[in-house]
Amino acid sequence: MGSVHDFLALFIRWAHVVAAISWIGSSFYFMWLDASLKRRAGMPAGVKGENWTVHGGGFYHTQKYMIAPAEMPDELHWFKWESYSTWLSGFALLAVVYWMNAPLYLIDPSKADLTVWQAVLWSGGGLAVGWVVYDVLCRSPLAERPAVLFGVLFVLITAVSYFYGHVFSGRAAFLQTGAMIATAMTGNVFFVIIPNQRIVVADLKAGRTPDPKYGAIAKLRSTHNNYLTLPVIFLMLSNHYPMTFGHPSAWVIVAFALCLGAIVRHWFNTYESGASGLAIAWQWPVALALAVGMTMFASAGRNTADMIANASAGEGGGEAHLNSALDAAAFAIVERRCATCHAANPTFAGFAAAPAGVVLDTPEAMRRRAGQIVAQAVMTEAMPLGNITEMTEEERAALGAWAGVSR
């Protein structure tokens, strides 16, 4: 059954990535298209601008109407299923990977002693509550002050990340924060943008003049989606990098990612609108400074590079790191706390094969993987998953000593 579950997760993850590519791709394309529109003489009434492009051996001529054309076309394409399929596949992945394996991926007893159902309710309920709070804010007077609203959202997302970091495992806290943002983004499409567009279309078909407020409301939500896309991608990818979610103050890294992603996206938006000079000169230096700041913060107090270098010094050579006594003690810890999953034939019921192909069931295999052991179990405490085998602080310190690392 372990293999069936793994393949189910694989196929859903595959579908999720494909759907996300289509959603993000269409979103980025339309943002570029909107910024590239040029006003020329002789355009029909109501046209904001037009764009000529060439692709695949053909030419495309696009015009944008600020509200709508005088007559509706016979066929109108709606871009919505890219968003819906991304959220649906992501929700399925959350359920299959994190909810069905809650003791491994979602629950951290050292933070909150939750049952599986309690953890699932906290996770699913958080998505719903996150959308409601966000929607209320967007319908409040803050909508008239977009910059202030975005600042409030930044503070709330960071606070939510801090909260989840004290409820779930570090890996799940990042994933849950990203899923909450993604839920708000799809909620914008499903509950606001598409319904508003339908109202405009219905008015046109009935011969009424559409109210421009619906376009303004949709524009605000679309702008949020645009600026939140890159931070969400960072949060979803972070589960492969324990130096992010495994940091004691991981919520600060989330704050860095929100700023970094938004600034990079702002550069693209500004550049594509035809701006030049200082308007497109400040973003990349600031983004670089934020990236360096995030790296330094994540490494502060851990001396990450030295840890990995010291731990990896003996990798592949099979040499003992300190002495046979420490070697034996380290293997006893690894055998007891890690090898139930990371073995040629795992004894833990959740795995049919060693996760990521990492096998630690012999002293030689342990030495070859010293760098990974230090990164996952000593520096960030990302492993064991959910600390399911209850590795102690003393055992982590002993592994650090074995690898020549001072915690």
Buried (B, 14 or more C-beta within 10 A) or exposed (E): EEEEBBEBBEBBBEBBBEBBEBBBEEBBEBBBBBBBBEEEEEEEEEBBBBBEEEEEEEEEEEBBEEBBEEEEEEEEEEBBEBBBBBBBBBBBBBBBBBBBBBBBBBBBEEBBEBEBEBBBEBBBEBBEEBBEBBBEBBEEEBBEEBEEBBEBBBEBBBEBBBBBBEBBBBBBBBBBBBBBBBBBBBBBBBEBBBEBBEBBBEBBEEEEEBBEEBBEBBBBBBBBBBBBBBBBBBBBEBBEBBBBBBBEEBBBBBBBBBBBBBBBBBBBBBBBBEBEEEEBEEBEEBBEEBBEBBBEBBBEEBBBEEBBEBBBBBBEEEEBBEEEEBBEBBBEBBBEBBBBBBBEEBEBEBBEBBBEEBBBBBBEBBBBBBBBBBBBBBBBBBBBBBBBBEBEEEBBBBBBBBBBBEB
